[in-house]
Amino acid sequence: MTPLYTWGAILLIVLASTTGDILMSHVMKQVGDVHSVARNSGFFAVVRRVLGNPLFFVGIAALAVAFYALLFGLSWNDVSLIGPAAAALTFVTNAIAAKIFLHERVDRRRWIAALLIAAGVVLLAV
């Protein structure tokens, strides 16, 4: 398949996976400490809180899109390109999205790691 299909699949994997990861993190922050909630209210209270949040299902859908994009990508090119490129770029976009949407503190070491990972993807692509 053409590189356009391959990189399109990688882009879809990265965007959908990052969306799913950020939504799942947001939902779990709304649920709170799972151990504490389960201890105080029981295991099913945790399940109700998670399943009661519509963003949980949007996150699941985004992760499902990422999975199917991975399957399509693997049918078009080698796992030695699709896997590392998608995983590495997802790490980079997760750091950016966590900073922007979840207001997490991303330290300098993580930004340097993200840049090195992005450089590795460039080496894979050429």
N, C-alpha and C positions, 0 to 999 in steps of 0.2 A: 504494500500500500504506500501511498505517497506520504512524505513527511508532514504534509498539512493535516492528514487524518490522525497521524500519530500524535502530533503536538496539540491538535484540537482535543483529542481524548485526554492527554495529560492535563491540559488546561481545565477541562471539565472535572476531572478527578480532583484536582487541587481546589478549585472553587467550591465544589459540592462538599468535599471532605472538610474544608475549613469552615464552611457554613454549618455543617453538622456538628463539628467539634465545639464551635463557639456557642451554638444553641444549647447543646448538652451541658456545657459548663455553666451557662446562664441558668438553666433549669435547676441543676444540682445546687447552685448557690442559693436559689430561691427555696429549695427544699430544706437546706441547712445540713448540719452534721448528721449524717445518716445514723450513726451509732447512737447519738444522743436522742434523736427522734424515736428510733426503734426502742430504746431503753425506756423512754417516758411514755410513749403512746402505742408501742407495738410495731411489729414488722409491717402489718397491713396498712398502718398509717403512712409509712414511707411509700408503699406502693400506691396508695390513694393520692398522695401529694405529687408523685412523679406522673402518674397516669392522668391526673386531673389538670395538668398543665398542657395546653394545646401546643406550646412550643416544643415539647418533647416529641410529638408526632411529626412536626415539621423537621426537626433535627433527624429523626429516624428516616424520613423521606429523603433528606439531603444525603445522608450516608448511603442509602440504597442507590441513589443516582450515581454517587461516586463509585460504588461497587460495580454497577453495570457498565459504567464508563471504563473501568479497569478491565472488565471482560472484553469489551470491544477493542480497547487499546492492545490487549494481549493477542487478539486475533489478527491485528494489523502489523505488529512489530514484536521484537524480542523482549522478553522479560528483563534482560540485562539493561535495557534502556528504559522501559516503561516503569518498572518498579522503583529503581533508584531516583529517577527524575521526579516522579509523582511524590514519593516520600520526602525527598529533599525540599522540593518547592512547597509542599504542604507545611513543612516545619517553618519555612520562612514566612508564609502567609499566616500561619497560626500566631507567630510572634507579633506580626503587624496587627492582625485583627484583635488579639488579646489586649494590646496596648490601646487601640482605638475604641473598641466596643465594650470590653470588660474593664477597662481602666486599670489593667494590671501593670505592675512595675516590671519592666523588662530591662534587666541590667546590661551593661556594656558587653559583658562576656557572651551573653546570648545573641546580641546584635553582631558581634564578631563571628560567632559560630554560624549565624544565618548567612553572613556574607561569604564565608568560606564554603558553605554548602552550595550557595548560588554559583560560586566559581566552579565547583565540582560539576554542577549540572551543565555549565557552559563547556567544560572539557568533555563531558559525555556527548554533547550535541555535535561537536566538530569532528 
